[in-house]
Amino acid sequence: YPISPCKAESVPWRRRGESHLFEPPPEAGGLFRQFYAIVAQIPPGRVATYGQIARMAGHPRAARMVGWALHDSPVELGLPCHRVVNREGRTAPGWPEQRRLLEKEGIAFEPDGCVNLAAHLWAGVTPLS
């Protein structure tokens, strides 16, 4: 199965309650919660980048960890993970639903398939740390 941020609800082993493919180290739990708190605040019609979320959490070099955290996020949190894209505005590979969800919220895409970050990048929140 392709690994995409916040795609957990569509991955069969998550629905069956089986173990995750990625288990974060115990010390990452608090950091993952920081990422989740930031992602939860991204409003409809806006996107954030993995790096932006990492910087807001006070860990500017942890963009990949943001992706891991979102992929492993508890479904019951209902996070708007579809609003997180890479630094170029690209959506997650293997998750075509992400683009459709963003378009429903009025997000415009460039001809190259990237989100128009100039129009839709979220200003964010005050860093948590």
N, C-alpha and C positions, 0 to 999 in steps of 0.2 A: 504494500500500500504506500502511496506517496505520502511523504511527511510534509505537512503544511501547517502554518500557525493556526491554532484554534479549530482544527478540523476534527478534533477528537470525537465529536458527536456522530461523525460519519465513518469512523474507523471501527470495524466490527468488534475488535477485542475490547474496546472501551464500553460498548453497549452490553457485552456479556460480563463485564466486571472483572475481566482478567487483568493481569499485571501489565504495566506500561512497558514500552520498549526503552524509554529513557527514564531513569530514576536520578533526580538531582542529588548532589551530595547534600548531607544534612545542613551544612552551613548555608546552602543556597535558598533554603526555605523562606527566610526573612526577605531576601532579595527578590525572590519570585513574588512574594506578597506585595512588595513595593511596585514591581512592574504591573501587577494586576490592578493595584489601586490607581495607577496612572492611566492604564488602558481603559478602565471603567469610566473615566471622565472624558474620553474623546467624544465630542458631540456628533450627532448625525450631520452629514454634509462636510465633514472634515476628516483628514487622515493624519497619522503621525508615522514617523519612520522608526525602525528598530533602534537606530543610533540616537535619535531624539529621546526616546523613552529611556534608554540607558543613561544619557546625560542628565535627564530630569531626576533619575533615581540616584544621581551622584556617582555613577560608574560609567564614565564615558567610553571605556573600551569593552563594554559588555554587550554590544549589539547582538552578537550571536546568541548570547545567553537569553536575551529577550525572546528570540525566536524559539529557543528550547522551552522557555517558561510558558509561552503561549500555546505551543503544541501540547504541552503536558497540563494545561490549565483545567481545573475541574469544570465539567460541563455545567454544573449547577450554579456557577458564578454568573453565567450568561454574559460573558465579556464580549464586547464588540470587536473581536480580533480581526474581523474583515477590514477594519479601518486602519490596520497597520500594514505598511508597504516598505519596500527597501528605499535606500537613499535616492534612487533614480525615479521612484514612483512606480516601480514594477510590482505587480501582485505576485503572490506565492505560486511557484510552479506546481502544476498538478491539482490546482484548486480553482477551476473555472467559475464556480459559484461566487467566489470573492468579487470578481468584476461585476457580476449581475447585482449583488447586494449593494455595492458602491453606487452603481448607476441608479438603482432605486432611490438612493438618498440624494441624487442630483450631482454626484461626482462626475466631472468631465475628464475624458481621456484624450491624450494626444494621438496623432496618427500612428505613432510607433507603439501604441498600447500602454503607455505609461500614464499614470494619474497626472493631471495638471497640478503640480505641487504649488505653483505660483498662486493659483486660485483656491486651493483646498487644504493647504498645510495648516494644521492646528497650531495656534500660538502656545498652547500648553499651560502647565501649572507651575507654580514655584517649586524648585527642587525639594525633594523630601529630606535630603541629608544636610 
